Amino acid sequence: MSDHVGDRLAIEALTELRSALTAHGITLPSLDLHLPSYAATHRTPTLLALGSCNPATARALAATLNRAPRR
């Protein structure tokens, strides 16, 4: 695992997002670090790959977001 601050922030964000989705019964099977950006030379922040999901998961995610307060 990298010690780069950007990588640590990406891993923390990944963990936070996965936990929030799980709390709402939503699993994105492909949710992970975007490996090309993780392996890069840190010119840009490490990205998260949200990945693919089935229509039921997409609808559950949309419903959860629609219930959340607007910013």
C-alpha positions as CSV (number, residue, x, y, z in Angstrom):
1,M,0.0,0.0,0.0
2,S,1.2,3.5,-0.8
3,D,2.1,6.1,1.8
4,H,1.2,9.0,-0.5
5,V,-1.3,11.3,1.1
6,G,-3.5,11.3,-2.0
7,D,-3.7,7.5,-1.9
8,R,-4.6,7.5,1.8
9,L,-7.4,10.1,1.2
10,A,-8.7,8.0,-1.7
11,I,-8.7,4.8,0.5
12,E,-10.5,6.7,3.3
13,A,-13.1,8.0,0.9
14,L,-13.6,4.5,-0.6
15,T,-14.1,3.1,2.9
16,E,-16.5,5.9,3.8
17,L,-18.6,5.5,0.6
18,R,-18.7,1.7,0.9
19,S,-19.9,2.0,4.6
20,A,-22.6,4.6,3.7
21,L,-23.9,2.5,0.8
22,T,-23.9,-0.6,3.0
23,A,-25.9,1.3,5.7
24,H,-28.6,1.7,3.0
25,G,-28.4,-1.9,1.8
26,I,-26.6,-1.0,-1.4
27,T,-23.6,-2.9,-2.7
28,L,-21.6,-1.7,-5.7
29,P,-19.6,-4.9,-6.5
30,S,-17.0,-3.1,-8.6
31,L,-16.4,-0.2,-6.1
32,D,-12.7,0.0,-5.7
33,L,-9.7,2.2,-6.4
34,H,-9.1,3.1,-10.0
35,L,-5.9,1.1,-10.4
36,P,-4.3,3.2,-13.2
37,S,-4.6,6.4,-11.2
38,Y,-3.5,4.6,-8.0
39,A,-0.4,3.4,-9.8
40,A,0.3,6.7,-11.4
41,T,3.0,9.2,-10.3
42,H,0.5,11.3,-8.3
43,R,0.1,14.2,-10.7
44,T,-3.7,13.8,-10.3
45,P,-5.6,12.5,-7.3
46,T,-6.3,8.8,-7.1
47,L,-9.7,8.1,-8.5
48,L,-12.4,5.7,-7.2
49,A,-14.0,3.3,-9.7
50,L,-17.7,3.1,-9.0
51,G,-18.1,0.3,-11.5
52,S,-21.1,-1.5,-12.9
53,C,-24.3,-2.4,-11.2
54,N,-27.6,-3.9,-12.1
55,P,-30.8,-1.9,-12.6
56,A,-32.2,-2.7,-9.2
57,T,-29.0,-1.4,-7.5
58,A,-29.1,1.7,-9.6
59,R,-32.7,2.4,-8.6
60,A,-31.9,1.7,-4.9
61,L,-29.0,4.2,-5.1
62,A,-31.2,6.8,-6.9
63,A,-34.0,6.4,-4.3
64,T,-31.6,6.8,-1.4
65,L,-30.1,9.9,-3.0
66,N,-33.5,11.3,-3.7
67,R,-34.5,11.0,0.0
68,A,-31.4,12.8,1.1
69,P,-31.5,16.5,1.8
70,R,-30.5,18.7,-1.1
71,R,-27.3,20.7,-0.8
